[in-house]
Amino acid sequence: MKTSRILRSLTAVMLLCCLLLGSIPTGMAATKKTTDMTVSFTAQTYQNRAREVLKELNKIRKEESLPELIMTDDLEDAAIQRAAELFVLFDHYRPDMTEYDTIIDEFESMAECTVSTECIAAGFTKAEETYLEWTETSYDVITDPDFTHAGVGCVYMKGSENEYYWTLLLAGFPEDYDEKAAGKVTKAGANKSIKVEIGKTMYTHADNSHKAFELRCSDINLKSKTSAKPTVNLYDKYDVKIGKCELEDLKFKSSNTKIFTVSAEGEVKRKKSGTGTLTITAPGLEALKVTVTCGSGTSSGSSSSGSSNSNATAVTATTIKEREPELAVTEYSKYTKLSVYVKGASGYVLYRSTSKTGTYSKVDEQATTKRWDYKLMDEDITKTYYYKVRAYKNSNGKRVYSEYSDPVKVAP
């Protein structure tokens, strides 16, 4: 059985291509997955625009006296996943370096799929721009009677090279295939958590030098806490953060186990005062060096989640500089509460950002020696935010600030 392929592309951000597998059953062309790392990130979905594209494509089908393409819930989810993967690697190969059609194998409802094709695009903001390009370059594919169903996905990744990423999955199913059409569309700009598996050969496939991709992580401060886990992110050649790496996929090594140790899961534990280097490695990437600073501390026990025991001793103008408050999040039915307390502090300042590593702006402050509870009502939580706080101590008419807390996420 022969496999035919059609590949078309445009330059700059208006990249477009379409790959067609002939009457080969989906899955037969798939290769074995060899995942080396998983990254997670949040994408904004614009399925209202995606459904506009499908509507226009079905108008063309109607003109050709063909039945309309039906989009099921699973096909839509598959298309959204593929669109998000295009942000990582704009290619018909997925970031784990298997072919695009392995996404269909991940959904039991699509096991009967007999033929499939994928069209991809990036850089188009409007639905009209996208379907006009697809109809111009892939008309024969869109009007192929072998295709009975379709999934269209549109995701937005602010600050990335192309920002908008589109996928059209066309699939053929037997006449008795009875999966229902997709339900109500989610609101425009809805956040969706995405996980993408990456194979180490993706870096060289995407660029001539794997140095274009790199791991990044902030230095670790264990002056006032006994342990912490690093947050490691993968960045691409455009200096854009791809996503957060799962620690179990990485390898860690301490330069001096007398100062600090590190577990296979990435938990760094303080042993004694001093400074050392944590080396973090992942297949296909250069090693990352992170400085770990350990203080003598006065607290006991561990804090694997990265929280501090900053209330163990009295706070003075001198010692507060090394304190790292813990900002707690508690969700209730009508509001979300942020809570912080550092013994001996004179007050707190709260900051907010739309991304974990973005620029934080002041939200509020409170002068109090007691615990500060800050309520976020439901109507205030319209999108995902990250919050962090720092305490301060009044001394000789001046404020002396602590370190910032670790960021906490609050989502709708």
QUIDASUL-V806080 format. One record per residue. NEAR is the number of other C-alpha atoms within 10 Angstrom. D_FIRST is the distance of its C-alpha to the first C-alpha in Angstrom with 1 decimal. Layout:
NEAR/D_FIRST
NEAR/D_FIRST
This chain:
6/0.0
8/3.8
10/6.7
11/9.9
11/13.3
12/16.7
13/19.7
13/23.3
13/26.5
12/30.3
7/33.1
11/35.9
14/35.7
15/33.8
18/30.5
25/27.5
21/23.7
21/20.7
19/17.2
18/14.3
18/11.1
17/9.0
15/8.2
16/7.3
15/10.3
24/13.1
19/14.1
9/11.0
15/11.4
14/15.1
12/17.2
11/20.5
14/23.5
14/26.3
18/29.0
16/32.3
20/34.2
21/34.5
20/36.5
17/37.9
18/39.3
20/40.3
22/38.5
18/39.9
25/37.7
23/38.1
21/36.1
17/38.5
21/37.0
27/33.4
19/34.1
17/35.7
23/32.4
21/30.6
15/33.4
16/33.1
21/29.3
19/29.9
14/32.6
16/30.1
19/27.8
14/30.8
10/31.6
12/28.3
11/29.1
16/26.4
16/27.2
20/28.2
24/26.1
19/27.5
24/28.2
19/28.8
17/30.9
20/28.2
27/26.0
24/29.1
18/29.9
24/26.4
28/26.8
29/30.3
22/29.2
33/26.7
28/29.4
31/31.8
25/29.4
24/29.2
23/32.9
23/32.3
21/29.3
22/28.1
20/24.5
21/21.1
17/21.5
23/23.9
29/27.1
23/26.0
22/23.3
20/20.3
18/18.0
22/19.4
26/17.3
19/19.2
21/22.1
22/20.5
16/20.3
12/24.1
13/24.9
9/25.0
16/25.3
20/21.8
14/20.0
16/18.6
21/16.9
18/13.5
21/12.9
27/15.1
23/16.5
23/19.7
23/22.6
27/25.4
28/28.9
27/32.2
20/35.8
21/36.0
16/38.9
13/38.6
19/36.0
14/36.7
13/35.8
25/32.4
22/31.2
15/32.5
18/30.5
21/27.3
16/27.9
10/28.7
18/25.7
20/23.0
15/24.2
10/21.0
20/19.3
22/22.4
22/22.6
14/19.0
16/19.6
18/16.6
24/18.7
22/21.6
20/23.1
24/24.1
26/26.1
28/28.3
29/30.4
31/33.2
32/35.3
25/38.3
18/39.2
12/42.7
11/43.5
17/39.9
17/38.6
21/37.0
16/38.5
25/36.2
27/32.5
29/30.1
29/26.7
29/24.7
26/22.0
26/20.2
26/18.5
24/17.4
18/18.9
11/19.6
7/22.8
6/24.9
13/24.3
9/28.0
13/28.4
11/31.5
15/31.7
15/33.0
9/36.7
8/39.5
12/38.7
12/40.5
11/43.2
12/42.5
15/42.8
18/42.3
20/41.9
15/38.9
11/38.6
15/35.4
18/34.2
21/31.6
19/30.2
24/30.2
19/28.8
19/31.1
18/28.7
19/28.7
22/32.1
14/31.0
15/27.8
18/30.0
13/32.8
9/33.9
11/36.5
19/36.3
15/40.0
16/39.0
24/38.4
21/41.2
22/42.8
19/46.1
15/48.8
13/52.5
15/55.1
21/56.3
19/60.0
28/61.4
23/65.0
24/65.6
27/62.8
28/61.8
27/58.0
22/55.1
19/51.4
19/50.0
15/47.8
19/45.1
19/43.0
20/40.1
18/40.8
22/38.4
16/39.2
11/40.9
14/43.4
14/41.9
20/41.9
22/38.3
20/39.6
19/41.5
23/40.1
17/40.2
21/42.8
12/41.1
17/38.4
18/41.2
17/43.6
21/47.3
18/50.2
19/53.9
15/56.0
14/59.0
14/58.8
13/62.6
20/62.2
25/59.1
19/56.3
19/52.7
13/50.5
13/46.8
14/46.4
23/48.2
18/51.7
26/54.4
23/57.8
27/61.1
18/63.3
18/66.1
16/67.1
17/65.4
18/62.4
20/59.2
19/55.6
24/52.5
15/49.4
23/46.1
17/42.7
19/39.0
16/36.1
17/35.3
18/38.6
14/42.1
16/44.7
17/46.9
18/50.7
18/52.6
16/56.4
23/57.8
19/61.5
24/63.4
19/66.9
15/69.4
18/69.0
13/71.2
15/68.7
10/67.3
9/64.0
16/60.5
17/58.6
16/54.9
12/54.0
20/55.9
21/59.0
25/62.5
22/65.7
23/67.6
18/70.4
14/71.6
14/74.5
12/76.7
21/75.4
15/77.5
18/77.1
12/76.2
15/73.7
23/71.9
18/70.0
18/68.1
24/67.4
28/63.9
27/64.2
25/61.7
23/60.5
16/59.6
18/57.6
11/58.2
12/56.5
10/58.6
7/57.8
10/59.5
15/59.6
20/58.4
16/61.1
21/61.2
16/63.8
21/65.4
21/68.5
28/70.0
16/73.4
19/76.1
26/74.0
20/75.8
23/72.8
24/69.1
17/67.0
22/63.5
18/60.7
21/57.4
19/54.2
15/50.9
15/49.0
16/49.8
10/50.4
10/51.6
10/55.1
16/57.4
13/60.2
13/63.3
12/63.2
12/66.5
16/69.1
14/71.7
15/74.9
13/75.3
15/76.1
14/74.3
14/70.7
19/69.0
15/66.8
16/64.9
16/63.4
15/60.3
13/60.4
13/57.1
9/57.7
11/57.8
14/54.4
10/52.1
12/49.7
15/49.1
17/51.9
19/53.0
24/56.6
24/58.8
27/62.5
26/65.3
31/68.8
25/71.9
25/75.5
15/78.5
12/80.7
8/83.8
7/82.6
10/79.1
14/75.7
19/74.0
24/70.3
24/68.0
15/64.5
20/61.8
22/60.1
19/56.4
20/54.6
17/53.8
15/51.3
18/52.2
11/49.5
13/49.9
